[in-house]
Each structure stands twice: as structure tokens, then as C-alpha cells.
């Protein structure tokens, strides 16, 4: 986890990442930073053109001063001491690495209300669900050789960036390993002596030492919003322009009704009832036992046969006329090896699962199912495809009922690299064939996110927590024909507490939306029968449903209470929360 933490933070802060759909480049500061070039919308280092942002002939001294802290208790001695130790340790390590000659921390020996402005957690209107825990540090950087030397902006950026990464890593250790910090903290380091303030739509500046609590709170809110924008954490699939065009084409609002909703994994869990750390500031982290279940939603008749075929063409690398560079017969030969690869689908089987199977040999290191190649994943995620845009703007963005024509959620793709690292892409595709073996797995869980910019903003929390982003996946079955009784190949959802499963049939064009923390598995087609090597194709979106207001109920309960959706099937342990009211347990 520590190695992954270091890799993730360095890659995101040093710019090794795919561009977003907004074509945004991350800021880059590194002593041996290679220039960024554009190649098929991917940022790469160009080793031919080395650009140095760091002067090795100089020595640097940094003085850090704590300015403000939001959502951090000034009288919580253990957490405060952990923060102090993290800052000191980070400075010491940078000194040992030779990046800094000396460093000092002004006013940090005893972080008290006399030296640091403590304010409640910042609640950003544009970022509902953020923890609001921010630590603002001011850095004064001088050269040790000559105090009159000017420190270039590029040098300041490099040093403050290295400081931010180092402090964040130390805080991660305090949080995830030593558990001396209750939630992640977003660290911001400025070399400015002033901050911007806006009054009556007029922006001016004020010295940091003269800023009052209201001004600092506004500035910390800006820091949170800027961090979210920098990493494209909230990019709705339906833009304002898309929404305007789509509304003009629709005479009336379309309501999507699920053919089936299944609830599994019922349990009483402890959830924080506040979306920010306000309760922590009041010394009462208000928690309560909440009955929670995970959802599987099934929608039929949303995807036309034409759109389904065009989505399949995208997955197969064909154009809308069903053409590509070869005439590969996947029914006889399985998935095209020029686009698909064994082990590309990272649902690797476990030994325990294989021991329960008869006549199955454990796969080697390349085990798992057939998944898209890296090039195909990049094409799927970062190139424009009309079929994907049509599905996102006309179906996916409209799949949840609105509130008086106002969306209940901001539906976004999983931000690449920012939440779970570079191995988890926002879109992928599956092509299981007879003979494949898969294990149960979950797609993601916001209560288990690794140290990352995302976790610094939103913290760790139970999926479906009130007012917090909800992690969900969406899959579309793409085959033009699928004889389920003969060929099998369902998506299987496991209720862990009762060790029972629920199978969803892969009907052509069917849409399935599920919580990412549901334990589930791809089930390979049956080896007997006429399926041969025919793949069962599906296209998968990794999504995050962002709340549009603080404290929003992120469950689908109100859709049932308003009689918009039919009552769900309560499967396995989900029945325990409502013993008297549940539908019959039948597969669809």
C-alpha cells in the first residue's frame, strides 16, 4: 500500500497520466522533468528534451508556517501531534535527500489557537460531500548561498510540490498505518503573502496575517474546489451543452423504470450522519446504526438494436458500417487476439475458488478472462465515439428520476488515475468464453480507497452514505443473440452472509447498474452445447454518482416511496431488514 501510495502520488503530481476528456494537463514540477508532448491524447515524457525546474548549484532553505486548519481539532492532542510529526518528518526526509539544505517550522511546535486559525470544516457548495479538512501552510524559500538570490517561480513550484507530496505521505502513514488521524487532510502550501478576497463581485487581495476567519474559510473552500477541478474529479457525462441539445429534442421528460431491482448484502452498519466533519468539530462524531443493502438495477428496452450494434462495433474496433481491418470469426475462434488478450480482464480466480471446481486446472500468471488490450482500453476511454456519447447523454444521464427536472445526481465517469490508480479504467469490456474461470470480486469500495487526491478530498466512507459520492458500475450486454438456457453466461451476484447468489441473464441490449461494492462474478458460457467459442460481450462503465446538495439521501428509497419504481426483491441477508415485506426470490 505504501509503494502504491508513493507511485500514485508521484504519477499524479508529476503528470504521468492520460488526459481527461477536457484535454487537461496536470501541472508538472520535477528536478528532471521531461517535456510533455501530445500523442493520441496521452501525456508522455520526451527524454530527448530535458527541462530542469531545479537548480542543483543552489541550496535552499524553507521556513514553513501554519496559517489555518479546517476540520482539525485544536484540542485533539494526538491528532495535532501527529500532524506536527508528519510535517517535521517530511522536511527532514527532503533535507536528507538533498532537496533542502535546512528547514524550519515556524509556529508548529505547539499548534494552538494562538498561532493557527482553526475553523470548522469547509463546506464547498460546488463539492458536496467533501470532508472539508484542509491544512494551509505558508512557505518562505531562500537560497542558502545568498539570501538575495531570487528563487524562480519554477523552483518554488518544485519545492512546494515536493513538500506537499512528502507531507501527504507522512499524513497517510499516520492515518492508514498508525491510525492517529481520523480522516485524510488536504495539504495546501503557498509561497504567496496574500490571498484573494471577493466582495460585491470585486476581487482584491489581503495579507495572510490580516485575513480573518471568514476570509480564510473562503480561501480554503477555494483550495478544495481547485483541487477537485485540477484532477477532474467531478466531470458529468452530460455537459451543459449536451443537456441543452437533449432537452430540445425531448418533448417531455422520459422516466426509466427498472425491470428489476435486487437488494443484497443486508447489514446494520455505522455511518456518519454528517457529510463533513462538523460533528467532529463539536467533539461528537455523530454516528448511528443504519440498515444498508447494495443494489442491482436491471433495465430493458432502453438500448435500441441499432445502438447496441454500434456499441458492439466500438468494443470490437469496427466502424459504424461493421467494418475493420480483418474478418475475424469470433464465433469459431473466440475474441480477436489483435484487440483482446488473455488476462486483460483482471477478475483473477482464487485458489480457494478453484478448489471447489471439478476438473479445472489453476491458470498461470496470465490467468483470468479475456479483456481488451491497453491500446483498445485507451481507444475506448479517451477517443470520441458517437455510440458511447449517445448512450451516456440520452440513456445513462436520464436513467435516474429527476427532481422537478433537476438531476438528482451528477453522474460522472470514474476519474482516471485519481481514485484507484492507473490500472482501473473508467470504461472496459468483457468477452468471457466457454472454459474461462472467474472469481468473485468487487469493483471498488469508497471505504477502501488508497491514499490519493480523491481520498484527501472525500475521505473514506461507506458506499451509499448520506451526502457522499456513490460508486456504481453500469454494464450493457452487446451480443445480437444469446440463448441463455443453452449457453448460460449470467452475471452472478453473491450475498456473502447467506452464501447464496442471484443470476442476471445477459439479454441483448440489457442494462445493469450495480453498486461497486457488491461481490459479483462473470460466469463463463457453458462448455457443452452450441456456444462454441462465441464470446459473451459486455461494455462496462465505472461511475460515481455525486450528490447535488449537502446531506442528500444517496439511496434509491425515495423512488419507491414516490411509487416511481416498483418494490425491490430482497435477496438473502437483505430480507432481514424487512422480514414481512419482500418479493419472491426468483431469477430473471
C-alpha positions in Angstrom: 0.0 0.0 0.0 2.8 2.4 0.8 4.5 1.7 -2.5 1.2 2.2 -4.3 0.7 5.4 -2.4 4.1 6.7 -3.5 3.6 5.6 -7.1 0.1 7.1 -7.3 1.0 10.5 -5.7 4.2 10.8 -7.8 2.5 9.9 -11.0 -0.4 12.3 -10.5 1.8 15.2 -9.3 4.4 14.6 -12.0 2.0 14.3 -14.8 2.1 10.7 -16.0 -1.5 10.3 -16.8 -4.0 10.1 -19.6 -5.6 13.4 -20.5 -9.2 13.7 -19.5 -12.0 14.4 -21.9 -11.4 18.1 -21.0 -7.9 17.7 -22.5 -6.4 19.0 -19.2 -2.8 18.6 -18.4 -1.6 18.3 -14.8 0.9 20.8 -13.5 4.4 19.3 -13.6 7.3 20.1 -11.3 10.3 17.7 -11.0 14.1 18.1 -10.9 14.4 16.1 -14.1 11.1 16.7 -15.7 10.9 15.8 -19.4 8.8 17.9 -21.6 5.2 16.9 -22.2 4.2 16.0 -25.7 0.8 15.2 -27.1 0.4 11.8 -28.8 -3.1 10.5 -29.3 -4.3 12.4 -26.3 -1.7 10.8 -24.0 1.0 12.6 -22.0 4.4 11.0 -22.2 7.9 12.0 -21.2 10.1 13.1 -24.0 13.6 12.0 -22.9 15.1 13.9 -25.8 14.2 17.3 -24.4 15.1 17.5 -20.7 13.9 20.6 -18.9 15.2 21.3 -15.3 13.0 23.1 -12.9 15.6 22.8 -10.1 19.0 24.5 -9.8 21.4 22.0 -8.4 24.0 24.7 -7.9 21.9 26.3 -5.3 21.0 25.3 -1.8 17.5 26.0 -0.5 16.2 26.8 3.0 12.4 26.6 3.7 10.5 28.0 6.5 7.0 26.7 7.0 4.3 28.5 8.9 0.9 27.1 9.7 -1.8 29.6 8.7 -5.1 27.9 9.0 -6.7 24.4 9.7 -10.3 23.5 9.0 -12.0 20.4 10.4 -9.0 19.7 12.7 -9.5 19.9 16.4 -7.0 22.2 18.1 -7.6 20.4 21.4 -7.2 16.8 20.0 -3.6 16.5 21.1 -2.9 13.1 19.5 -4.1 14.3 16.0 -2.4 17.6 16.4 0.9 16.0 17.4 0.6 13.5 14.5 0.3 16.5 12.1 3.3 18.2 13.6 5.4 15.0 13.4 4.3 14.5 9.8 5.5 17.9 8.8 8.8 17.6 10.7 9.4 14.2 9.2 8.7 15.3 5.7 11.1 18.3 6.0 13.7 16.0 7.4 13.5 13.5 4.6 13.7 16.2 1.9 16.8 17.5 3.7 18.3 14.0 3.7 17.6 13.7 0.0 19.4 16.9 -0.6 16.4 18.8 -2.0 16.6 21.1 1.0 19.6 22.3 2.9 17.8 23.3 6.1 14.2 23.7 7.0 12.3 25.2 10.0 8.8 25.1 11.0 7.5 28.4 12.5 4.7 28.2 15.0 4.3 24.4 14.7 6.0 23.4 17.9 2.6 23.8 19.6 -0.2 24.3 17.1 -2.6 26.2 19.2 -5.5 28.6 18.5 -3.0 31.4 19.3 -0.7 30.5 16.3 -3.1 28.9 13.8 -6.7 29.9 12.8 -8.9 26.9 13.5 -12.2 26.9 11.6 -15.0 24.4 11.1 -14.7 22.0 8.2 -15.2 24.0 4.9 -18.4 23.1 3.1 -17.9 23.8 -0.5 -21.2 24.4 -2.3 -19.6 23.1 -5.6 -18.2 20.0 -3.9 -20.9 18.4 -1.8 -19.6 15.5 0.3 -16.1 16.7 0.9 -14.6 16.2 4.3 -13.6 19.9 4.5 -10.3 19.0 6.3 -7.6 21.4 5.0 -4.2 22.5 6.3 -2.8 25.7 4.9 0.9 26.2 5.2 2.9 29.2 4.1 6.4 28.5 2.7 9.2 31.0 2.6 12.0 29.8 0.4 15.5 31.4 0.2 18.8 30.2 -1.1 21.4 29.3 1.4 24.3 30.6 -0.6 23.0 34.1 -0.9 19.8 35.3 0.7 19.5 38.0 -2.0 19.2 35.4 -4.8 15.9 35.3 -6.5 14.0 32.0 -6.3 12.4 31.4 -9.6 8.7 30.5 -9.8 9.6 27.1 -11.3 11.9 26.5 -8.3 9.2 27.4 -5.8 6.7 25.2 -7.6 9.1 22.2 -7.5 10.0 22.7 -3.8 6.4 23.3 -2.6 5.2 20.3 -4.7 7.8 18.0 -3.2 6.9 19.3 0.3 3.2 18.7 -0.4 3.9 15.1 -1.6 6.2 14.4 1.4 3.8 15.8 4.0 0.8 14.0 2.4 2.7 10.7 2.5 3.6 11.2 6.2 -0.1 12.0 7.0 -1.2 8.9 5.0 1.0 6.8 7.3 -0.5 8.5 10.4 -4.0 7.7 9.0 -3.8 4.3 7.4 -1.0 2.7 9.4 -0.8 4.3 12.8 -4.4 5.4 12.9 -3.6 8.6 14.7 -5.6 10.7 12.3 -9.3 10.3 12.0 -9.7 11.3 8.3 -7.5 12.4 5.5 -6.3 16.0 5.3 -5.8 18.1 2.2 -2.4 19.9 2.4 -2.0 23.2 0.6 1.3 25.1 0.6 1.5 28.7 -0.7 4.5 30.9 -1.1 2.3 34.0 -1.5 2.0 36.5 1.3 -1.6 37.5 0.3 -4.8 35.7 -0.6 -7.6 36.9 -2.9 -10.9 38.0 -1.4 -14.1 38.9 -3.2 -16.6 41.4 -2.0 -19.5 42.7 -4.1 -18.1 40.9 -7.1 -14.9 42.8 -6.8 -11.7 40.8 -6.2 -8.8 42.2 -4.2 -6.0 40.8 -2.0 -5.2 40.9 1.7 -2.1 39.9 3.6 -2.3 36.4 5.2 -1.6 37.8 8.6 -4.5 40.2 8.3 -7.1 37.7 7.0 -9.9 37.0 9.4 -11.6 33.6 9.9 -14.3 34.3 7.2 -11.7 35.2 4.6 -9.6 32.2 5.4 -12.6 29.9 5.3 -13.5 31.3 1.8 -9.9 30.7 0.7 -9.8 27.1 2.0 -13.1 26.5 0.1 -11.3 27.8 -3.0 -8.5 25.3 -2.3 -10.9 22.4 -2.2 -12.7 23.4 -5.3 -9.4 24.0 -7.2 -8.1 20.5 -6.2 -11.2 18.9 -7.5 -11.0 20.8 -10.8 -7.3 20.2 -11.2 -7.8 16.4 -11.0 -11.1 16.4 -12.9 -12.8 14.6 -10.0 -16.3 15.8 -11.0 -16.9 15.8 -14.8 -20.5 15.0 -15.5 -21.2 12.8 -18.5 -23.9 15.2 -19.5 -22.4 18.7 -20.1 -24.5 21.8 -20.1 -24.3 21.9 -23.9 -25.4 18.3 -24.2 -28.3 18.9 -21.7 -29.5 21.9 -23.7 -29.5 20.0 -27.0 -31.0 16.9 -25.4 -33.9 18.9 -23.8 -34.7 20.5 -27.1 -35.1 17.0 -28.6 -37.3 15.7 -25.8 -41.0 16.8 -25.7 -41.4 15.5 -22.2 -39.2 14.0 -19.5 -38.6 10.3 -20.0 -38.7 8.2 -16.9 -36.8 5.0 -16.9 -38.4 2.1 -14.9 -36.2 -0.8 -13.9 -37.5 -4.2 -14.9 -36.0 -5.5 -11.7 -34.2 -4.2 -8.6 -32.5 -6.7 -6.3 -31.1 -5.8 -2.9 -28.4 -7.9 -1.4 -25.8 -7.8 1.4 -28.1 -6.5 4.1 -26.4 -5.4 7.3 -26.6 -2.8 10.0 -23.5 -0.6 9.7 -22.3 2.5 11.4 -22.5 5.6 9.1 -21.5 9.1 10.0 -24.8 11.1 9.8 -23.0 14.3 8.7 -21.3 14.8 5.4 -18.5 16.9 6.7 -16.5 16.8 9.9 -18.8 19.3 11.6 -19.7 16.7 14.2 -16.0 16.1 14.9 -15.5 19.8 15.5 -18.3 19.5 18.1 -16.4 16.6 19.8 -19.3 14.3 18.8 -18.7 12.2 15.7 -22.4 11.6 15.5 -22.9 8.0 14.3 -25.8 5.7 14.2 -26.6 2.1 13.1 -28.2 2.2 9.6 -29.7 -0.7 7.7 -27.9 -0.9 4.5 -28.2 -3.0 1.3 -26.4 -3.0 -2.0 -28.5 -2.5 -5.2 -28.6 -4.2 -8.6 -30.8 -2.4 -11.1 -31.9 -4.1 -14.4 -33.3 -2.0 -17.3 -34.7 -3.5 -20.5 -35.8 -1.8 -23.7 -33.6 1.3 -23.2 -31.0 0.4 -25.8 -32.2 0.1 -29.4 -30.8 -2.7 -31.5 -29.0 -0.1 -33.7 -27.3 1.5 -30.7 -26.4 -1.9 -29.3 -24.8 -2.9 -32.5 -22.8 0.4 -32.7 -21.6 -0.1 -29.1 -20.5 -3.6 -30.0 -18.7 -2.2 -33.0 -16.8 0.2 -30.7 -15.8 -2.6 -28.5 -14.7 -4.7 -31.5 -12.8 -1.8 -33.1 -15.1 -1.6 -36.1 -16.7 1.4 -37.6 -20.5 2.0 -37.7 -20.7 0.1 -41.0 -19.4 -3.0 -39.2 -16.0 -2.9 -40.9 -12.5 -3.3 -39.6 -9.1 -4.3 -40.9 -9.8 -8.1 -40.7 -12.7 -10.5 -40.9 -12.0 -12.4 -37.7 -14.7 -15.0 -37.0 -15.2 -14.8 -33.2 -17.9 -17.4 -33.1 -15.5 -20.1 -34.3 -12.2 -18.7 -32.9 -13.1 -16.6 -29.9 -12.2 -12.9 -29.4 -9.8 -11.3 -31.9 -6.3 -11.6 -30.4 -5.2 -8.3 -32.1 -7.7 -6.5 -29.8 -8.2 -8.8 -26.9 -5.8 -10.6 -24.6 -5.9 -13.4 -22.1 -5.6 -11.9 -18.6 -6.7 -8.5 -19.8 -9.8 -8.9 -17.7 -8.4 -8.6 -14.2 -11.0 -10.8 -12.5 -8.4 -13.3 -11.5 -9.6 -16.6 -10.0 -8.5 -17.5 -6.5 -7.1 -20.9 -5.4 -10.0 -21.3 -2.9 -12.5 -20.9 -5.7 -10.7 -23.3 -8.0 -10.6 -26.0 -5.3 -14.4 -26.0 -5.3 -14.5 -26.6 -9.0 -14.1 -30.1 -10.6 -11.8 -30.8 -13.5 -10.4 -27.3 -13.5 -6.7 -26.6 -13.7 -5.4 -23.5 -12.0 -4.3 -20.9 -14.6 -0.8 -19.5 -14.7 0.2 -15.9 -14.1 -1.8 -14.9 -17.2 -5.0 -16.4 -15.8 -8.3 -14.6 -15.7 -10.6 -13.8 -18.5 -10.2 -12.2 -21.9 -10.0 -8.4 -21.8 -9.2 -5.6 -24.0 -5.6 -4.7 -24.8 -4.1 -1.5 -23.4 -4.4 0.2 -26.8 -8.1 -0.8 -27.0 -8.8 0.4 -23.5 -7.2 3.8 -24.4 -9.3 4.0 -27.5 -12.5 3.1 -25.6 -11.9 5.7 -22.8 -10.2 8.6 -24.5 -11.3 8.7 -28.1 -14.6 10.1 -29.2 -17.3 7.5 -30.2 -20.8 8.6 -31.2 -22.4 5.5 -29.8 -20.8 5.9 -26.3 -21.8 9.6 -26.3 -25.3 8.7 -27.3 -25.7 6.1 -24.5 -24.2 8.5 -21.9 -26.2 11.6 -22.8 -29.6 10.1 -23.8 -29.8 7.0 -21.6 -27.4 6.9 -18.7 -27.8 10.5 -17.7 -31.6 10.0 -17.7 -31.7 6.7 -16.0 -32.4 8.0 -12.5 -35.6 10.1 -11.9 -35.1 13.8 -11.7 -36.4 16.2 -9.1 -38.7 18.7 -10.8 -36.5 18.4 -13.9 -33.4 18.9 -11.8 -31.0 16.0 -11.8 -30.7 14.1 -8.5 -27.1 13.2 -9.2 -24.1 14.4 -11.1 -23.3 11.2 -13.0 -19.6 11.0 -13.7 -17.1 8.5 -15.1 -14.5 7.3 -12.5 -11.7 9.8 -12.8 -8.7 8.0 -14.4 -5.8 7.6 -12.1 -7.2 9.8 -9.4 -9.2 7.3 -7.3 -7.9 3.8 -7.7 -4.7 4.2 -9.8 -3.9 3.8 -13.4 -4.9 0.1 -13.7 -8.6 0.8 -13.2 -10.0 2.5 -16.3 -13.4 4.3 -16.4 -14.6 2.0 -19.2 -13.7 -1.5 -20.0 -15.3 -4.5 -21.8 -15.7 -8.2 -21.1 -15.6 -11.2 -23.5 -15.9 -14.4 -21.5 -15.8 -17.7 -23.4 -16.5 -21.3 -22.5 -13.8 -22.7 -20.3 -12.9 -19.4 -18.6 -12.9 -19.4 -14.8 -13.6 -16.3 -12.7 -13.6 -15.5 -9.0 -15.9 -13.3 -7.0 -14.7 -9.7 -6.6 -15.8 -6.2 -6.0 -15.2 -3.3 -8.4 -14.4 -0.7 -5.8 -15.4 0.5 -2.3 -15.1 4.1 -1.2 -14.3 2.8 2.3 -11.2 1.2 0.9 -9.7 3.8 -1.5 -5.9 4.0 -1.3 -4.2 7.3 -0.3 -4.8 9.6 -3.3 -6.0 13.1 -4.1 -9.6 11.7 -4.2 -9.3 10.4 -0.6 -7.8 13.7 0.6 -11.0 15.4 -0.6 -13.7 12.9 0.2 -12.2 10.7 2.9 -13.1 7.1 3.4 -16.7 6.2 3.9 -19.4 3.5 3.4 -20.9 3.4 0.0 -24.4 4.9 -0.1 -23.6 7.2 2.9 -25.8 10.3 3.0 -24.4 13.2 1.1 -21.3 11.3 -0.2 -20.4 10.2 -3.8 -21.8 6.7 -4.6 -19.7 4.2 -6.5 -21.7 2.3 -9.2 -20.9 0.3 -12.3 -23.0 0.1 -15.5 -22.8 -2.8 -18.0 -24.6 -3.3 -21.3 -24.9 -6.8 -22.9 -23.9 -6.4 -26.6 -24.5 -9.7 -28.4 -27.2 -9.7 -31.0 -28.3 -13.1 -29.9 -27.9 -15.0 -26.6 -29.6 -18.4 -25.9 -29.4 -18.2 -22.2 -30.9 -21.6 -21.4 -28.4 -23.3 -23.7 -25.4 -21.0 -23.3 -25.6 -19.7 -19.8 -23.1 -16.9 -19.0 -25.0 -14.8 -16.4 -23.6 -12.1 -14.2 -23.7 -13.6 -10.7 -24.2 -11.5 -7.5 -23.2 -13.1 -4.2 -24.9 -12.5 -0.9 -22.0 -13.1 1.3 -23.8 -13.5 4.6 -26.0 -16.3 3.3 -23.7 -17.7 0.7 -26.4 -17.6 -1.9 -26.3 -16.0 -5.3 -28.6 -14.2 -7.8 -28.1 -14.6 -11.5 -29.0 -11.9 -14.1 -29.5 -13.1 -17.6 -27.4 -11.4 -20.3 -30.2 -10.4 -22.7 -29.1 -8.4 -25.8 -29.2 -4.7 -25.0 -30.0 -5.1 -21.3 -28.5 -2.5 -19.0 -27.4 -3.5 -15.4 -26.4 -0.9 -12.8 -24.9 -2.1 -9.6 -23.1 -0.8 -6.6 -19.4 -1.3 -7.0 -19.0 -2.9 -3.5 -21.3 -5.8 -4.4 -19.5 -9.1 -4.6 -20.1 -10.5 -8.1 -18.6 -12.5 -10.8 -18.6 -13.0 -14.6 -19.9 -16.5 -15.3 -18.4 -18.1 -18.4 -20.7 -19.6 -21.0 -21.4 -23.3 -20.7 -18.8 -25.6 -22.3 -21.4 -28.0 -23.5 -23.9 -27.0 -26.2 -23.6 -25.0 -29.4 -22.0 -21.8 -28.0 -18.6 -22.9 -29.2 -16.0 -20.1 -28.7 -18.6 -17.4 -29.0 -17.8 -14.6 -26.6 -20.4 -13.0 -24.4 -19.6 -9.3 -24.9 -20.4 -6.5 -22.5 -19.4 -2.9 -22.1 -18.8 -1.6 -18.6 -18.7 1.9 -17.2 -17.2 2.7 -13.8 -19.3 5.5 -12.4 -19.5 7.9 -9.5 -22.9 9.4 -8.6 -22.1 12.8 -6.9 -24.7 14.4 -4.7 -26.1 17.8 -5.8 -26.5 19.1 -2.3 -25.2 18.5 1.2 -26.8 15.7 3.3 -28.6 14.2 0.3 -30.0 10.7 0.6 -27.9 8.6 -1.8 -30.1 5.5 -1.6 -33.0 4.8 -4.0 -35.5 4.5 -1.2 -37.4 7.7 -2.2 -38.0 6.4 -5.7 -40.0 3.5 -4.2 -41.8 5.7 -1.7 -42.9 8.0 -4.5 -44.1 4.9 -6.5 -41.8 5.8 -9.3 -40.0 2.4 -9.2 -41.5 -0.9 -8.2 -40.6 -2.5 -4.9 -37.2 -4.4 -5.0 -36.6 -8.0 -4.5 -34.8 -8.6 -1.1 -32.4 -11.4 -1.6 -30.6 -13.3 1.1 -29.5 -11.2 4.1 -31.3 -8.2 2.6 -34.6 -9.7 3.9 -33.6 -9.3 7.5 -34.3 -5.6 7.4 -37.8 -6.2 6.3 -39.0 -9.7 7.2 -42.6 -9.0 6.4 -42.3 -7.2 3.1 -40.3 -8.8 0.4 -40.9 -10.2 -3.1 -40.4 -13.8 -4.1 -36.9 -14.8 -4.8 -36.8 -15.7 -8.5 -34.1 -15.2 -11.0 -34.7 -13.0 -14.0 
